[in-house]
Amino acid sequence: MTINSSDPICFLSGVFVPSKSLVSNSLSNQPLQRKIAIIAYPGVDILDLAGPMEVFGFANLNLLQQQIITQPAYQTEILAEKPGVIKSIFGLDILAHRAYSEVNEEIDTLLVPGSADMQAIMHDPLLPQWIAKIAPKVRRIASICSGAFLLAEAGLLKDRRATTHWYFSKQFSTAYPDIKVDSNRIFICDENIYTSGGITSGIDLTLALVEEDWNRELALQIARLLVMFLQRPGGQSQFSSFLISKAPKHKEISDLQAWIIANPSADLTVEILAGRLSMSPRNFARTFLAETGVTPAKFVELVRIDSARHYLESSDLSVERVAETAGFGDAERMRRTFLRHLGVNPQNYRYRFSTRPNTNTLNEAY
């Protein structure tokens, strides 16, 4: 029996009980148990580790309740330099079950979380060596966020497509030029090597792994319980800040940037902006690029995207009115810009991120 999207779910003592069977009994021929090993180290990001564990845990609970299995489908073990307490980046303690050096048996899935602290990631030089050594005994290997650096150090990503957190993507590409980096992807699968983007994308990836192991219905139900998309449309650029640029040394450029941000619908051609600083267009464009790292036209475009995102998220203005207010002029131009930068159109962006959901929003999105 397959899941129906309208099936109600009730929670009894913290345990969810679906009204109908979520997965087909034909899945009973799946492997009885898959061993999941997750690496931990001092300074690891807790959500990189805990998010995937939650997904595998809900999968176990679901399958056991439906009597598809009689023992957990996923056996999760945390590995570290040595067993015992590991302090995550913001202080929460994690208990490592075993030292990774003790593990020499086959592993179904090896997960390598990341950290916002690059020194923490590279703290243990023996870890990449162990990853490279154990790799032939692992069915699939996955990194979360900046954990991709450890897979790269282990030599597993050479000549492969990979992603990492958008914030680290430039550093990643520079450090490992033989890796085909796509920083906009939520996750990428290249044969049996998986890489994922920033932090929560580890949950997206793990949902995909559960779907791969069992079926879409099971993964979809877990996604519902976690109140998230089974497959997030668009890429990481939906969640990154587009107004990242070098801090200008000269106050007049900084003041001009602030004025542009406050007036996205104004005439913001290079000629107009240059005139505000009493500079020639050519000299202004060259100075602005040197000071900020982006061209005036690019900065204006990113400001208008950010302005439009704000109105789509927090107001009930029509898409046409948002396009005018944010300086795009018309909805079609804004739509093309959103697709180019964010991978989604304005209607779908509003549907996913609006803080004021209503019927019109749903109708616009679909």
Buried (B, 14 or more C-beta within 10 A) or exposed (E): EEBEEEEEEEEEEEEBEBEEBBBBEEBEEBEEBBBBBBBBBBBBBBBBBBBBBBBBBBBBBBBBBBEBBEEBBBBBEBBBBEBEEBBBBEEEEBEBBBBBBEBEEEBBBBBBBBBBBBEBBBBBEEBBBBBBEBBEEBEBBBBBBBBBBBBBBBBBBEEBBBBBBBBBBEBBBEEBEEBBBBBBBBBBBBEEBBBBBBBBBBBBBBBBBBBEBBBBBBBBBBBBBBEEBBBBBBBBBBBBEBEEBEEBEEEBBBEBBEEBBEEBBEEBEBEEBBEBBEBEBEEBBEBBBEBBBBBBBBBBBBBBBBBBBBBBBEBEBEBBEBBBBBBBEEBEEBBEBBBEBBBBBBBBBBBBBBEEEEEEBEEBBE
